[in-house]
């Protein structure tokens, strides 16, 4: 089993393995097998299209967590220039599970921040698997307030299993840090744009997700708890995660129907990890349009719209 492919993608992995084998054979024997490779490539594309046209909510959740999926620093590299990372919360420490700073997008200054999971053992430990402690969210508060002070839009990238649930996080007030962020972001006088790029779970996501515009990548998820956590509570077993994902409506399509998500940003066939540059370009185009629109809105009207947006959640149609 190829670890770079999810369980339901294994038929694709088998075709890709055959293509790799044929390339090696052709290279070793100077054989022209380009036509056969082209045919297999076409079959792989059609198979991928077929599989991705009918993904279940649980399969979307798996794609959102793909180990090769781009993280915040990947998007910063592709979308922004002149990124100057800022560190620390001015209270306790610098939490690398949430990174951010000043940057430019298409020459326009902004504040950018987001969760960072890390790839490889050392990086995952450094970034705590993308689960911030209180100081991470207090750093985020610093960044948002900086954006307000200098009239810069704040662009957030959300991708976290949730806030870190350890004893040390509880001791330093993780709940208070999240609540203060939500209250502060609800009234800050600068445009806020949030984009869910992977999995966005619980208060750990909402703490930087209060916004004037909420985007989701096509194969990302946004929910109050992980499907496994929900299944454990309701059915006493994480084996029911698939049913939980379906019941919770974790996908962007469902959340758009509910009026929670404003825009779904398309991903390349097979997910963002198949073409990071193309995904980043799609995000960039959306962000620039949204910055223009929100930047042209009167500040008082922007705050009033944000308030009404927040108060509308949960109301029946």
KOLTI-252864 format. One record per atom (N, C-alpha, C): z negated, x, y negated; residue in three letters. Coordinates in steps of 0.1 Angstrom, whole numbers, plus 5000, padded with zeros to 4 digits. Atoms other than C-alpha are relative to their C-alpha. Layout:
ZXYALA/...
END
This chain:
500050085012UNK/500050005000UNK/500050094987UNK/499949925012UNK/501050144966UNK/499049954990UNK/501150045009UNK/498050134943UNK/500549964986UNK/499550035013UNK/500350104912UNK/500649865000UNK/499550144999UNK/501449754925UNK/498949925005UNK/501150104995UNK/499149454929UNK/500449945013UNK/499850054987UNK/498849274962UNK/501349915001UNK/498850095000UNK/501449004953UNK/501350084996UNK/498849925004UNK/503849284941UNK/500450095011UNK/499749904989UNK/503949474974UNK/501549995004UNK/498650004997UNK/507449344982UNK/500950084990UNK/499349925010UNK/508649494950UNK/499850155002UNK/500349864998UNK/506849824958UNK/500850055012UNK/499249964989UNK/508749834991UNK/501450044996UNK/498749975005UNK/512049814974UNK/500150124991UNK/500149885009UNK/511050074948UNK/499950125009UNK/500149884991UNK/510050304977UNK/501350045006UNK/498749984994UNK/513450264993UNK/500950074990UNK/499149945010UNK/515150344960UNK/499650154998UNK/500549865002UNK/512950664956UNK/500550085012UNK/499549934988UNK/513850764992UNK/501550034999UNK/498649985001UNK/517550724986UNK/500350104990UNK/499849905011UNK/517350924954UNK/499850145006UNK/500349874994UNK/515751214974UNK/501150045010UNK/499049974990UNK/518351195001UNK/501350044993UNK/498849975007UNK/521151194976UNK/499950144993UNK/500249875006UNK/519651494958UNK/500150115009UNK/500149894991UNK/519151694989UNK/501450035007UNK/498749984993UNK/522651635004UNK/501249984991UNK/498850015009UNK/524851594973UNK/500849875004UNK/499350124997UNK/525651244985UNK/500149904988UNK/499850105011UNK/526950974961UNK/499549865006UNK/500650124995UNK/524650684969UNK/499649914989UNK/500450075012UNK/524550544934UNK/500249855002UNK/499850154999UNK/526050204944UNK/498949935008UNK/501150064992UNK/523450144971UNK/498749994991UNK/501250015009UNK/520650234946UNK/500249894990UNK/499850115010UNK/522250004920UNK/499749865006UNK/500250134993UNK/522249714946UNK/498549985002UNK/501550024997UNK/518549774955UNK/499349984987UNK/500750035013UNK/517649794918UNK/500249864995UNK/499750135004UNK/519349464912UNK/499149905008UNK/500850084991UNK/517449314942UNK/498550014995UNK/501449985005UNK/514149454928UNK/499849924987UNK/500250075012UNK/514749304894UNK/500049855003UNK/500050144996UNK/515648964909UNK/498749955006UNK/501250034993UNK/512548974931UNK/498849994990UNK/501050005010UNK/510349064902UNK/500049884991UNK/499950125008UNK/511748784881UNK/499549875007UNK/500450124992UNK/511148534909UNK/498450005001UNK/501449994998UNK/507548654915UNK/499349974986UNK/500650025012UNK/506648664878UNK/500349864993UNK/499750145006UNK/508148314871UNK/499049905005UNK/500950104994UNK/505548154893UNK/498650065002UNK/501449944998UNK/502248354887UNK/498949894999UNK/501250095001UNK/499048164893UNK/499150064989UNK/501049955010UNK/496148204868UNK/499350125006UNK/500749884994UNK/494448444892UNK/500950125000UNK/499149895000UNK/497548654895UNK/500250064986UNK/500049955014UNK/497748674857UNK/498850084997UNK/501249925002UNK/494148784857UNK/500150145006UNK/499849874994UNK/495049064880UNK/500950094992UNK/499149925009UNK/497949174858UNK/499350054988UNK/500849965012UNK/495649174828UNK/499150125002UNK/500949894997UNK/493449424846UNK/500750125007UNK/499249894993UNK/496249644860UNK/499550144995UNK/500549875004UNK/495050004860UNK/500950084991UNK/499149935009UNK/498150124842UNK/500349924988UNK/499750085012UNK/498049854816UNK/499650084987UNK/500449935012UNK/498049994780UNK/498749964994UNK/501250035007UNK/494850014761UNK/500150024985UNK/499950005014UNK/494050014724UNK/500650134995UNK/499549875005UNK/494650394719UNK/501550015003UNK/498550004998UNK/498150344735UNK/500749934990UNK/499350085010UNK/499050074711UNK/499950074986UNK/500249935012UNK/497650274682UNK/501150114999UNK/499049895000UNK/499950564692UNK/501449954997UNK/498650065001UNK/503050334694UNK/500249924987UNK/499850105011UNK/502450094665UNK/499650064986UNK/500649965013UNK/500450284638UNK/500350154997UNK/500049865004UNK/500650604619UNK/498850044992UNK/501249965009UNK/498050814600UNK/498749945005UNK/501350064995UNK/495250684623UNK/498950104997UNK/501249925003UNK/491950824611UNK/498849935006UNK/501050074993UNK/489250734635UNK/498650024993UNK/501450005006UNK/485750644621UNK/499049995011UNK/501050004989UNK/482650704642UNK/498649954996UNK/501450035002UNK/479150564645UNK/499749874993UNK/500450135006UNK/477250254635UNK/499050014989UNK/500949975010UNK/474950424610UNK/498649955003UNK/501450044995UNK/471950304631UNK/499650085011UNK/500549944987UNK/471950464665UNK/501050105005UNK/499149914994UNK/475050624679UNK/501549964998UNK/498650035000UNK/478850624683UNK/500449955014UNK/499650074988UNK/480050384710UNK/501550015002UNK/498649984998UNK/483350494724UNK/500749895008UNK/499450124993UNK/483850164743UNK/500849924990UNK/499350075011UNK/485050034709UNK/500450104990UNK/499649905010UNK/487150254687UNK/500749944989UNK/499350065011UNK/488650204653UNK/500050094988UNK/499949925012UNK/489450344619UNK/501149954991UNK/498950035010UNK/492050344591UNK/501350055005UNK/498649964995UNK/495750354598UNK/501049934991UNK/498950075007UNK/499150244585UNK/500949945010UNK/499050064991UNK/501550004601UNK/501249974991UNK/498750015008UNK/505150034587UNK/499750044986UNK/500349955013UNK/503650224558UNK/498949934993UNK/501050095007UNK/501049954550UNK/498650045005UNK/501349964996UNK/497350054551UNK/499349885006UNK/500750114993UNK/495049854574UNK/498850065007UNK/501049964991UNK/491949874595UNK/500349955014UNK/499650044986UNK/492549874633UNK/498850045009UNK/501149974991UNK/489949854660UNK/500249935013UNK/499950074987UNK/489649754697UNK/499250075011UNK/500749944988UNK/488149804731UNK/500850105006UNK/499349894993UNK/489050114750UNK/499350025014UNK/500649994987UNK/488550124788UNK/500050145005UNK/499949864995UNK/489650474796UNK/500750005014UNK/499349984988UNK/491850604824UNK/499650135007UNK/500649884993UNK/490450844850UNK/498549994999UNK/501450014999UNK/486850884859UNK/499250054988UNK/500749955012UNK/485751094829UNK/500249914988UNK/499750095012UNK/487450874804UNK/499449865002UNK/500650134998UNK/486150554820UNK/498550014997UNK/501449985003UNK/482550694818UNK/499850014985UNK/500149985015UNK/483150804782UNK/500149874992UNK/499850135007UNK/484350464772UNK/499349885006UNK/500850104993UNK/481950274795UNK/500849885005UNK/499150104994UNK/484850084811UNK/500349894990UNK/499750105010UNK/485449904778UNK/499049904997UNK/501150095002UNK/482049744777UNK/499150054989UNK/500849955011UNK/480449804742UNK/498549975001UNK/501450035002UNK/476749834736UNK/499949954986UNK/500150055013UNK/475249704704UNK/500650084989UNK/499549915010UNK/476250014684UNK/501549994999UNK/498650025001UNK/479849944693UNK/500449884991UNK/499850125008UNK/479749604677UNK/499550024985UNK/500449975014UNK/477849734647UNK/501050104993UNK/498949925005UNK/480549994643UNK/501149914996UNK/499050095004UNK/483049714643UNK/499749934987UNK/500450075012UNK/481049534616UNK/500350104988UNK/499749905010UNK/481249854595UNK/501550004996UNK/498549995002UNK/485049864599UNK/500549874993UNK/499550125006UNK/485549494590UNK/499550004985UNK/500550005014UNK/483349534559UNK/500750104992UNK/499249905007UNK/485349844550UNK/501349934996UNK/498750075003UNK/488549634552UNK/499849904989UNK/500250105011UNK/487049364530UNK/499850084986UNK/500349935012UNK/485849624504UNK/501350054994UNK/498849955006UNK/489249774500UNK/501249915002UNK/499050104999UNK/491249454506UNK/501150045010UNK/499149964990UNK/492849574538UNK/499949905012UNK/500050094989UNK/493849344567UNK/499350085012UNK/500749944988UNK/491749404599UNK/500749955013UNK/499250034988UNK/493749414632UNK/499250045012UNK/500849974988UNK/491749384664UNK/500849995013UNK/499450014986UNK/492849454700UNK/498849985010UNK/501150044991UNK/490649284726UNK/500450025015UNK/499849974986UNK/490449404762UNK/498750055006UNK/501449964995UNK/486949394778UNK/499649915011UNK/500750094990UNK/485149264809UNK/498949934994UNK/501250065007UNK/482349174784UNK/499250114994UNK/500949915005UNK/479649334765UNK/499150065011UNK/500849934990UNK/477549594784UNK/498749935003UNK/501250084997UNK/474749404802UNK/498750085004UNK/501149914996UNK/472449704807UNK/498749984992UNK/501350025007UNK/468749714798UNK/500050074986UNK/500049935013UNK/469349964770UNK/500749924989UNK/499350095009UNK/471849724754UNK/499149884996UNK/500950115003UNK/469349444756UNK/498950054991UNK/501049945008UNK/466649664741UNK/500450024986UNK/499549975014UNK/468849744711UNK/500649884994UNK/499550135006UNK/469849374705UNK/501449975001UNK/498650034998UNK/473249314720UNK/500449864995UNK/499750135004UNK/473048944714UNK/500049984985UNK/500050005014UNK/472048994678UNK/501250064994UNK/498949925005UNK/474849244672UNK/501349915001UNK/498850094998UNK/477448994686UNK/499949884990UNK/500150125009UNK/476048694666UNK/500250044986UNK/499849965014UNK/475948894633UNK/501550024998UNK/498649975001UNK/479549004639UNK/500849864998UNK/499450135001UNK/480648644644UNK/499849934987UNK/500450065013UNK/478848514613UNK/500750084989UNK/499449925010UNK/480148804592UNK/501549984999UNK/498650015000UNK/483748774603UNK/500549864996UNK/499650135004UNK/483748404597UNK/500149984985UNK/499950025014UNK/483348454560UNK/500550124992UNK/499549885006UNK/484748804553UNK/501349974992UNK/498950035008UNK/487348794525UNK/501250095001UNK/498749924998UNK/490348974540UNK/500649945013UNK/499450064988UNK/492848864566UNK/499650075013UNK/500449954986UNK/491748904603UNK/501049955010UNK/499050034989UNK/494348924631UNK/499550065013UNK/500549954987UNK/493148954667UNK/501149985011UNK/499050014989UNK/495349024697UNK/499450045013UNK/500549984987UNK/494248994733UNK/501150085008UNK/499149924994UNK/495949274752UNK/499850015016UNK/500350004986UNK/494249254786UNK/499149895004UNK/501050104997UNK/491149064797UNK/499149994989UNK/501050035011UNK/488948904770UNK/498949915005UNK/501150084993UNK/485648784785UNK/498850004991UNK/501350035005UNK/482548634770UNK/499850054985UNK/500349965014UNK/480848734737UNK/500550144997UNK/499549875002UNK/482049084742UNK/501450004994UNK/498650015006UNK/485548964733UNK/499949924986UNK/500150085012UNK/484548704707UNK/499450084988UNK/500749925010UNK/482448964688UNK/501050074990UNK/499049955009UNK/485749104674UNK/501249915000UNK/498950104998UNK/487848794680UNK/500149894990UNK/499950105011UNK/486948574650UNK/501150044991UNK/498849965007UNK/490248564631UNK/500749884994UNK/499150105006UNK/492848384610UNK/501249985009UNK/498950014991UNK/495448454637UNK/499650065013UNK/500349954987UNK/494848484674UNK/501250015009UNK/498949984991UNK/497548634696UNK/499550045014UNK/500349954987UNK/497648694733UNK/501350055006UNK/498849954992UNK/500048904754UNK/500249905011UNK/499550104991UNK/501948704779UNK/499150005013UNK/500849994988UNK/499848834809UNK/498650044997UNK/501449985003UNK/496448854793UNK/499249885002UNK/500950124997UNK/493448624798UNK/498950004989UNK/501150015010UNK/490748494775UNK/499149895005UNK/500850104994UNK/487748314789UNK/498550044998UNK/501449985003UNK/483948274786UNK/499350095010UNK/500649924989UNK/483248454819UNK/501250055009UNK/499049964990UNK/485248644845UNK/500149905011UNK/499850104989UNK/486748434873UNK/499050035011UNK/501049974989UNK/484448614898UNK/498649964996UNK/501450055004UNK/481348544877UNK/499949855001UNK/500150154999UNK/482248174874UNK/499949965014UNK/500050044986UNK/482948154911UNK/498650025007UNK/501449974995UNK/479548314919UNK/499049904995UNK/500950105005UNK/477748064897UNK/500349865007UNK/499750134995UNK/479547754909UNK/500149995015UNK/499850014985UNK/480347834946UNK/499250115007UNK/500949904994UNK/477848114952UNK/500850115007UNK/499249904994UNK/480748344962UNK/501150044991UNK/498949965008UNK/483248554943UNK/501349985007UNK/498850024992UNK/485748474970UNK/500849884994UNK/499450125006UNK/486548154950UNK/500550034986UNK/499549965013UNK/487748354920UNK/501349944996UNK/498750065003UNK/491248214923UNK/499949864995UNK/500250145004UNK/490047854921UNK/499350004986UNK/500750005012UNK/487747944892UNK/501050034988UNK/499049975011UNK/490648104872UNK/500949884997UNK/499250125002UNK/492747794877UNK/499249904992UNK/500850105007UNK/489947564866UNK/499750034986UNK/500449965014UNK/488947764835UNK/501250004990UNK/498849995009UNK/492547784821UNK/500050134992UNK/500249875006UNK/492448154814UNK/501350054993UNK/498749945004UNK/496148204805UNK/500349964985UNK/499650025014UNK/497748214770UNK/500749864999UNK/499350125000UNK/499947914779UNK/499049884999UNK/501050115000UNK/496947694786UNK/499250004987UNK/500850005012UNK/495047814756UNK/500849974988UNK/499250055011UNK/497947744733UNK/500049855000UNK/500050144999UNK/497947394746UNK/498749944994UNK/501350055004UNK/494247364737UNK/499850034985UNK/500049975015UNK/494947494701UNK/499150124997UNK/500849885002UNK/492847814706UNK/500850124997UNK/499149895002UNK/495648064707UNK/501249964991UNK/498950035010UNK/498248074679UNK/501450055005UNK/498749954996UNK/500948284695UNK/499950085013UNK/499949914988UNK/501848434729UNK/501150104997UNK/499049895002UNK/503648774726UNK/500550045013UNK/499449984987UNK/506148834753UNK/499850155005UNK/500049874994UNK/505849124777UNK/501250035008UNK/498949974991UNK/508549314796UNK/499849945014UNK/500150054986UNK/509349194831UNK/499150095008UNK/500949924991UNK/506549304854UNK/498750044992UNK/501249975007UNK/503949344826UNK/500150114990UNK/500049905011UNK/503149564796UNK/500150145005UNK/500049864995UNK/502649874818UNK/501350055004UNK/498749964996UNK/506249864828UNK/500850064989UNK/499349955012UNK/507449934792UNK/499049994988UNK/501050005011UNK/504650024768UNK/500749994986UNK/499350005013UNK/507050094739UNK/500549874996UNK/499550145003UNK/508749754742UNK/498949904997UNK/501150095003UNK/505449574743UNK/499450034987UNK/500549975013UNK/504149764713UNK/500949964989UNK/499150045010UNK/507249684694UNK/499949854998UNK/500250145002UNK/506849314701UNK/498749964993UNK/501250025007UNK/503249334689UNK/500250034985UNK/499849955014UNK/504249524658UNK/500849904992UNK/499250105007UNK/506849264648UNK/499249884997UNK/500950115002UNK/504348984652UNK/499050034989UNK/501049965009UNK/501649174633UNK/500550004985UNK/499449995014UNK/503949244603UNK/500349874994UNK/499750145005UNK/505048884600UNK/498749934996UNK/501350065003UNK/501448764602UNK/499350064988UNK/500649945011UNK/500249014577UNK/500649954987UNK/499350065012UNK/502848894552UNK/499649864997UNK/500450145002UNK/501948534557UNK/498649984996UNK/501450015003UNK/498248574556UNK/499750074987UNK/500249935012UNK/498348824528UNK/500549924988UNK/499550085011UNK/500248574506UNK/499149884998UNK/500950115002UNK/497548314511UNK/498850034991UNK/501249995009UNK/494848254485UNK/498850035008UNK/501149964992UNK/491648414496UNK/499049885003UNK/500950124997UNK/489548094492UNK/500649915010UNK/499350094991UNK/492147894510UNK/500050065014UNK/500049934987UNK/492148164538UNK/498649975007UNK/501350024995UNK/488348134542UNK/499849855005UNK/500150144997UNK/488547754542UNK/500749975013UNK/499250024988UNK/491247754568UNK/499350065012UNK/500749944989UNK/489247994590UNK/498949925005UNK/501150084997UNK/486247774588UNK/500449875008UNK/499550124994UNK/488147464597UNK/500550035014UNK/499549954987UNK/489747654626UNK/498950015010UNK/501149984991UNK/486447754640UNK/499349875004UNK/500750134998UNK/484947404636UNK/500849915009UNK/499150094992UNK/487947244654UNK/499950035015UNK/500049974986UNK/487247424687UNK/499149905007UNK/500850094992UNK/486047184714UNK/500149854996UNK/499850145003UNK/487046864696UNK/501149945008UNK/499050074992UNK/488946614716UNK/501149964991UNK/498850035008UNK/492446524705UNK/499949864996UNK/
END
